[in-house]
Amino acid sequence: MQLTRHTDFALRVLIYLAVNPGRLSRISEIAEAYQVSRHHLVKVVHQLGRTGHVKTFQGKSGGIRLGRPAEEIRIGDVVRDMEENLEIINCVAPACAIMPDCRLKDVLMEARDAFMATLDNVTLEQLTNKREHNLARRLNVTP
């Protein structure tokens, strides 16, 4: 299973915000820290805002911050909110000749569920805790 770049960037934004608490961050500084497209991050942040993972503030002194404490943000929830489709295999198109007797889809769905269960057990705080100083230094922010 491979996550989309959209989800990858969403997780990076959340990590940036988690290691940079106490102030509003701007999309342009996050894009610069990760060397990614600002335009793409605007779309990512918009979706993160709609799902409540971040809060956005407009205007001259605006920016973004986490929508909830890092210990309340489960990585599995973020992945589900950002990914359009978590189906690993499509047995319908083109029609599969062995479909009635095939167990492959069931096995792959079970593997996907185990993958998501692992992500459900990890919070944003756990991803950044004890590494906050090093992550902040790499991203050129003050924790």
C-alpha positions in Angstrom: 0.0 0.0 0.0 1.3 3.4 -0.9 0.0 6.6 0.5 -0.5 9.6 -1.8 1.7 12.6 -1.8 -1.2 14.6 -0.5 -1.3 12.4 2.7 2.5 12.6 3.0 2.4 16.4 2.9 -0.5 16.4 5.4 1.6 14.4 7.9 4.6 16.6 7.3 2.4 19.7 8.0 1.1 18.2 11.2 4.6 17.2 12.3 5.9 20.8 11.6 3.1 22.3 13.7 3.6 19.8 16.5 7.3 20.7 16.9 6.5 24.4 16.5 3.9 24.9 19.3 2.8 28.2 20.7 2.7 30.3 17.5 1.0 30.4 14.2 2.9 29.0 11.3 2.6 30.0 7.7 2.2 27.7 4.7 5.1 29.4 3.0 7.5 28.6 5.8 6.4 25.0 5.9 6.8 24.7 2.2 10.3 26.1 2.5 11.2 23.9 5.4 10.3 20.8 3.4 11.2 22.1 0.0 7.8 21.3 -1.4 5.2 23.3 -3.5 3.4 26.0 -1.6 0.5 25.6 -4.0 0.1 21.9 -3.1 0.4 22.7 0.7 -2.5 25.2 0.4 -4.8 22.3 -0.8 -3.5 20.0 1.9 -4.0 22.6 4.7 -7.5 23.4 3.4 -8.4 19.7 3.8 -6.7 19.5 7.2 -8.8 22.5 8.3 -12.0 21.0 7.0 -11.3 17.8 9.0 -10.4 19.7 12.2 -6.7 18.6 12.3 -5.6 22.2 11.9 -7.1 25.6 12.6 -6.5 28.4 10.1 -6.5 32.1 10.7 -6.7 34.5 7.8 -5.3 38.0 7.5 -2.0 39.8 7.9 -1.2 38.1 11.2 -2.8 34.8 10.3 -1.4 31.3 9.9 -2.2 27.8 11.0 -1.8 25.7 14.2 -2.9 22.3 15.3 -6.7 22.0 15.7 -6.3 19.7 18.7 -3.5 18.7 21.0 -1.0 16.4 19.3 -1.8 13.6 21.7 -5.4 13.6 20.4 -4.5 13.4 16.7 -4.3 9.8 15.6 -2.3 9.1 12.5 -4.8 6.5 11.2 -7.6 9.2 11.3 -5.4 11.6 9.3 -4.7 9.0 6.7 -8.4 8.1 6.4 -9.3 11.8 6.1 -6.7 12.5 3.5 -6.9 9.4 1.3 -9.7 9.2 -1.2 -9.6 5.4 -1.5 -8.0 2.8 0.8 -9.0 -0.1 -1.5 -5.8 -2.0 -2.4 -7.2 -3.9 -5.4 -10.1 -3.4 -7.7 -11.6 -6.8 -8.7 -14.3 -5.2 -10.8 -12.5 -3.4 -13.6 -11.5 -5.3 -15.7 -13.8 -8.1 -14.6 -11.7 -10.9 -13.0 -12.3 -14.4 -14.2 -11.5 -16.0 -10.9 -13.4 -13.5 -8.7 -16.0 -15.9 -7.2 -13.3 -18.3 -5.9 -10.4 -15.8 -5.3 -9.3 -15.0 -1.7 -6.7 -12.4 -2.7 -9.0 -9.4 -2.1 -9.9 -10.7 1.4 -6.2 -11.2 2.3 -5.3 -7.7 1.0 -8.2 -6.1 2.9 -7.0 -7.9 6.1 -3.5 -6.6 5.6 -4.8 -3.1 5.0 -6.9 -3.3 8.2 -3.8 -4.3 10.1 -1.8 -1.4 8.6 -4.6 1.0 9.6 -4.8 -0.5 13.1 -1.1 0.1 13.6 -1.6 3.8 12.5 -4.6 4.1 14.8 -2.3 3.3 17.8 0.0 6.1 17.0 -0.6 9.8 17.9 1.1 12.9 16.5 2.6 13.4 19.9 4.3 10.0 19.7 5.8 10.8 16.3 7.4 13.9 17.7 7.9 13.3 21.4 11.6 13.0 22.4 12.6 14.0 18.9 11.0 17.5 19.1 14.3 19.3 19.5 16.0 17.5 16.6 13.0 17.8 14.3 12.7 21.5 15.1 16.4 22.0 14.4 16.1 20.2 11.0 13.1 22.4 10.1 14.8 25.6 11.4 12.1 26.4 14.0 12.4 27.1 17.7 10.5 24.5 19.8 
